[in-house]
């Protein structure tokens, strides 16, 4: 009986296997057609990619006369300024969103290994931004070299992302009547287009344009002295209104926005915004002296109130050890002590010098903590800066 049952089960298993095999074969009757369709699709993708690369290479040719300083041109009221900012923003986000993307870009752009190591280990600012800043120091650092670097890295996603705003920029400077053509004698020769007065804030170790020369003999290297030469004390004169910003690392975006607001002011022209990071060369020998001098010169001292700022001044140590490369963050406590001395001892608690700014996304907890620091009052939100600070300056100039 058992033998009969086993034989019956084997026959059923054989029938099921044959049926499954027939169904599978039926599904793949058109296997050759499927392979051909897949190959055609692959060829179509390759052709589209080839077309895109050709278009991007054409864009690279248009950008070979545009210096990378244009990426840092800021003017929110002009289409050119907006396009330049958009290209810079996409580069920072797309490259920064890739592990070691900044390092790959630095290698491809020819940044030295020493500079890349310094950026990696000693600089707290965005490494992508720092690579672009180091690159743009070269007079021949044109935008097309950045595009070619992404082609080498096969980062076509980044090239496609910046294509539209970059096309806008090239259109602004490639018109026949634009006035940007070279006056050279050779036909078709053009100069590299570079905006004027676009600052490049770099740590001294990365700044290749710092040159110290002897005043009597410029060709002679400067010799070390036993003691620094005595310089006559300069009279403090305000040639134009000065706003002195003080902030920690998390207040940097607000500081950048404030500088852009002031650049677009028309009712009060020639207002200068002072940050320590933008004056690194002046701070090199005697930072405390420079800070005290501009504390007196400035019409308004503007602390940017963030969690990091309040944490920093809470330490009550004006010379706390701070290894950050951001000088504004490093000397926050020193400047705050000047504020306290000016607020309490010099004016009898009448604050005429300080006008604080809170970022627009400030939390309720930050507001509650600020109420414990009367020396940082009055304050305003970042979105009200344009209106209220122009009023502050007008009142200051009329008094």
Protein Blocks (a to p, Z undefined) as FASTA:
>chain_A
ZZmmmmmmmmmmmmmmmmmmmmmmmmmmmmmmmmmmmmmmmmmmmmmmmmmmmmmmmmmm
mmmmpcfklmmgccfkbmklmmmmmmmmmmmmmmmmpghklmmmmmmnopafklmmmmmm
mpcbdfklmmmmmmmmpmklcfklmmmmmmmnopaklmmmmmmmmmmmmmmmmcfklopa
cfbfbghiacddddehiacdddfklmckbccddfklmmlccdddfbdcdddddddddfbd
cddddddfklmmmmmmmmmmmmmpmklghiacddfklmmmmmmmmmmlmmmmmmmmpmbd
cddddfklmmmmmnopakbccfbfblklmmmmmmmmmmmmmmmmmnoopafkbccdddfk
lcfklmmmmmmmmklpccddfklmmmmmmmmmmmmmmZZ
